[in-house]
């Protein structure tokens, strides 16, 4: 999809707006998992998630190829939209973003704060996306997809940073939403000639990529009712799936309860707040703890954009339940 020189060039573009994010080895997580653990903190970007890298690279390359672009439009549950709004503002382009009804209030506010016009439509991401495509065709706007080679190129810059800081990782757990993060990690690993095993992570309530991985072809689902909105994908991207089938070892499914526990653990063990997708890799590693002994493990904390109300209603009850279980 791209060369190492192109990845280095994308990193220069991203670094002008997003300083390299830290990769920390946390002793308490190491104790909990019984092995060496490194966390890549994409929750520390200016938009609170990894996707800002893809937006910056996509819009930069778009403006170079099509300087007469009138405006951008996309659909999102939050982090992708923030990335497009962030990049659009840097390039002076108006941005329209479709979100499903009932979307995260705080993510909506963040996108609007970056200057985007928000439109609510449909019951989930897929319906919002379909309406955004119709709007783009009607008004001559550039539809920014959730998965595109230039977005993957930008996202892969976090993998470049991580693998250069920790080239000896035996395996890396990566959340799978629309697939750009997982593909970016696979492609960066291969360009650097490393052997790190890439493990995708999905919610049991939104398992489209896991089902597709097992079937070796695209399998869509009728719903994606997970609290981890970054994982709420009903219809996998065929190009993303092809890369994942070739370069990932497996896709682990975790429950929303396991993700909530992982959010709590990341807070207590590292004092970092993770959104659902960002905590899913830790949930998967905890599920597979028995096979990690002696391994050097990487976790992608892909973002920290979780609403306070959702934290209260989803994560806090899990913490109370865990405390009661420990007391018993």
N, C-alpha and C positions, 0 to 999 in steps of 0.2 A: 504493500500500500504506500510506503514511503521509505526513503533511505535514512541512514544515520545522520548524514549531512542535513537533510531536510528536518529531521527531528531536532538537531542542534539549532537550526535556524528558527524553528518554532519556539524553542526554549528561550531564545533571545527576545522574541516578540512577547511571549508571556511574561518574562522576567521584568520587562519595562513597566508592568502594572502589578505583577504578583511576585513578591519575593519568594525564593525557595522555602517550602514548608518543612518543618522539622520532622525527623524520624527518630523517635526516642525508644530506648529499651527500658521498660518500666519494671522494676524489681517485683512489685506486688502482682503484676500480671504474670511474670515469670514463675512466681511461687504458685499461683493459682493453676497455671497450665502445666507446671512441672517441666518447663523447658525455656530456652531463650526466645524472647518475643520482641519484635520491633514494630512500633505503630507509626504509620505514615499519616501525619496530621493535616489532611486536607480541610479540616474544619477551621484552619487558621488562615484561609485565603480571605481577601477583602469581601467576598460574597458568601463566605462561610461554607463553601463546598468546592469540590474539584472541577465542576463543570465550567466555571469561569474561564479556565484554560482553553477549553474547546471553543467557547464563544469568541474569545479574543483572536484566536488563530483563524477561525472561519471568517470573521468579518474583515480581518486584515487582508486575507487572500481574496475575498470577494471584492473589496474596494480596489485592489490592484488590477483585477481582471475586468471589473465592471464599475468604473468610477462614476457612472451615471445612475447607480442604484438609487431609487427613490425612497425606499424605506424597507424595514424588516417586519416580518410577522412570524409568529410561532405559536405552538401550544405546549403546555407544561403543567406539572403539578407544583413547580416552584424553582428548583435549582437551575434547570436548563433555562427557564425564563429569566432568572436573575443574570445568568451569564450573557444572554443576548442583549438584555437591557444595559448591562454594564458596558459591553463592547460597543453597542450602538451609540451610547452617549459619548464614548471616547472618540468615535468617528463622526459625530454630528448627524447621525441617522435617526429618524423617528422609528419607534418600535411599538408594535401592537401585539399583545399577548392574550391568547385565549386560555382560560382555565375552566375546569369543570365546576359546576355549582357545588357550594360547600367546601371549596378548596381552603387550604391553610390561610387563615386570616393574616398571620404574621408574614408568611411568604408573599402573599398578595401585596401587603404594605411595603415590603422590601423591594419588590419589582417596581411598584409605582414610585418609590423614592428614587430609583435609578432613572426615572423619567418615562417609563413605559405606560401606554394606555392599556388598561385591563378590560377584557370582555368575558363575562361568565357565560358558559354555554355547555349544555349536556350534563350527563350524570357521571362521566368518567373521562379519563385522558383521551381515550380513543374517539369519543364523540366530539370533544373539544378540538382535537387535531383535524378531524374531517371537516369541521366548519371553518377552521383556520385556512385550510387548503382552498376551500371555495372562495373565501374572502380574498386570499392572495391572487387568485386567478381573476377575480372581478375588478380589483383595484390596481393590478400591476405591481404588487409588492413581492419582495423576495421571501419566499417561505423557507425558514431555517429549520431543517429537520432535526430530530433528536439524535439521529445517527447519520454521519456523513464522514468521508475520508478526512476532511480538514478538521472536523471536530475530534475525531479519533487522534489525529496528529497532535492537536493541542493538548488533549487529555493525557496522551502518552508522555508528556513532559514530566508529570509527577512520577511516573514509573522510571524515567531516566534518572531523576534525582534520587529516588529510593535505591535503585539497583547500583548506582555509583557509590552511595553511602553504605550499602549493605549488599555487596555482590555475592555473599556466601549464603543467602537465604535458601533453605531447602524447599520451602513452599510458601505461597502467598495467597491469602484468602481475600477475595475481591467481591463486593456486592454487584449483582447483575440487575440493572433496570432495563434500559434499552440496549446496553451492551458496549457502550463506548469505553468505559473504564476497564472492563475485562479485556477487550480487544487491544486497548492501548498497552496494557501490561504484557500481554502475549507478544505483541509486535516489538516492544522495546526490549524485552528479554531476548528475543531471537536476534535482534540487531546487535546486541551486546555479546552474543554467544554464550549466554548463561543457561543453566540447567534447572532453574527454579521451577517447581511445579506450581501451576496456576489453578486455583480452586475457586469456582464461582459459587455465589451464595444467593439463594432466593427464599422468599417467604412461602410457606405451605399454602397460603391463601392467594398467592399470585405466582404459580409455578410454570408459567408458559415456557420459559427457556429450559427449565429442568425437564419438562415433558418433551420438548423439542430435542434436547440433547439425547434423551433416551431413545427417541424415535428416529433420530438422525435426519429429521426434516421439520419444517415449521409446523408447530401445533399451537393454535390460538385457544384461549379460554374465554368463557362467557362472563367472567367477573375477575376482579383483582381487589378483593376486599381486605387488604392488609392495612394496619396502622402505619406501616413503613411505606410512606407514599413514594419514596424514591425507588421502590421495588415493584410498584403497582402497574405492571405491564401486562396487557392482555394478548397483544399480537407481536411476536418477535420480528426483528428485522432479519431478512434472509441473509444479507451480507455479513451482519454481525454473527449470526449463527454459524456461518461457514468458517469464520475465523476461530470461533470458540470450539467448534467440533474438532478442528485441526490442532489447536494449541492448548486447550484446557484439559485437565485430567478427569474432572468430574464437576457436577454442580450439586451442592449440598442444600437441602431444604431445612429451614428452621421455622419454628412457630412464632407467632407474635408474642407469646409468653416468654419464650427464650430470648427474643430480641429485647423485650422490656428488661429482663434480668441483666442482659449485656449492657444496656444503657446505664443501669444502676451501677454495675461493676466498673465501667469506665469512669464514672463519676467518683466512686469511692477509692479506686486504685490509682487514678491518674488526675482526678479533678478536671477532666475534660467532658463537656457536654456533647453527646452524640445524638443525631437524629436516628430514626429507625434503620435506614439503609447503612448508615455509618457504623452502627453497632452490630449489624448482621454478621460481619466476618468474625468478630469475637464469639458470637453465639455459635457459629459453626465450629470454631476451634474448640470451644468447650464441649460441644457435642462429640467431637472426634478426639478428645483429649487422650484416649487410650492409644492412639496411633502416632502421637506426637513426641514421645520420649526420645531424647537425643537429637531432635530436629531443631533447626533454626527457622522460626516461624515469623512471617510478616502479616500484618493486619492493615488493611486500608480503611482508616476512619474517614470515609468519603465526605462527610458533612456534619454540621452541628445545628442545622436549622429545624428545630422542633418547637412547635407552639407550646406556650406555657400551659394552656388548657389541656392539650393532649398529654403533656408530661404529667399533669395532675391526675387525669382520668385513667391513663394507661400505665405509666411507669411507677407512680407512687403506690398504687394498690399492690403491684408486684413486689415492691420493697417491703410493705407491711406483711405480706404473705410469707416472704422469705425470712423476715425477722421472727415471725411466729413459729415457723418450721424450725429455725435454729434454736429457739428457746425450748421447744418441745424435745 
